[in-house]
Amino acid sequence: MRLRGLALAAVLPGCALVPPQVGAPAPVLADASAERAYQSALGRATARDEVYAGLDTRLFTAATHQSTAFRAARTRRLAAFEGWFGEALQAALQREVAEAEQGNDFLLGMYVPDRREESLDGPRSGWRVALELPDGTQLLPTAVERLGRGTLRQRALYPYLGDFWVAYRVRFPRARPDGRDGWLEGAPGFVLKVGSTLGQARLRFPGEPGGGAGAR
């Protein structure tokens, strides 16, 4: 796949080389302050990277760490869109807290031009996903679940999921090798690595108190 936009951006001052967005724009909340608050929470929890070979696209990828703080923001946003509050919202928030206790989850989206190369979850997958900690320790996921191609509902929560992207839930253990529990919440920094013979993406999460992370 040749990205004409990349060649054009190279000759236009001030143009950023960013993955093109394919599909309808992401829905936004009518409450502008609530929309800004969610986008801020999403930005702190999300990192992204791209892999090219010259002007050829190899991989676009982005991931959002499902920290406790982000889970709450995501749940409240969905409730605002769909119009459920009160007891229903509180029950959903409690379910998210319980889910967070099961592992460290990421919503990972990826776009690969060749569909034969896009699988992360099968036994024949050519991709390796690993979490790299600041001390060099690498952890492999305990589960990878394909959620399907990007939809408008998914894009309301994760705007980077274009029509040709595939979303996955990637779970890592909650306890690190030294036995510490919940170690990723407030970690000083970590890298989610996604690599194959096509290249390697490094999604860098600087880390903030409360489990936040900033997008590159």
Steps between C-alpha positions, in 0.01 A plus 500: 500500500640835396405791720477802275424711805845423640672619185286813498568567866871477435487807277243703696652680800326435829323181387516212748549143388201332662295191404203591278158462658258286298133493593241732650631746761484386860182604686546776759302598807272802489653616830824663386663490843422129538642438153823683585532310827467164324745589225750603768454169684534310171819687412660419835420130456591460131820455302550442128765420243539439126736278301601583142732361236581810297158638408332160536282445805584197710299568815290764672425420863368663814416367843313626803590373845184402687610653828253544783469872424446446129244223556291745702529771233409256223198365689366847575540600136308197378229570756471860376464383139246229576309678775537271799590637843432442868505135607586378151807724488613400849463131413704548183774683691514217754531244219793696358676500838454122522624456143811707574587256780529220243798644313658797327301552181567702186266578214738465206408605148706427192489552127709284267449536121523124446212335685692174514742671741251660741427214740629531857291229662552184298761227548646590160525870573828650389482779759655508846350730761692570820499748784842643583556653843761770579734240651499301175261229618273379222161339555291310248120526491286242672217554251442669164139539385399627158215752529457555127532786257447856611136605535340836567418390856863404562615826342289697748738366767818453296502747206810341343307184403439565130287275282798287396651468846458188714451531876634254757486470874845408628533391863818482704529361853407740778786383722854547375770231543608636842145453628395865514131537422351774285850607400399670175282756676721806539806323353783742407493389136457194281501403133252281314693330220329364189740334259529262205711461188314809372662714769465595864279763659582636845207662675650706782289574808680754722277419796330731746355455850169317481598289202494773234730501200563752229471458124803561286 
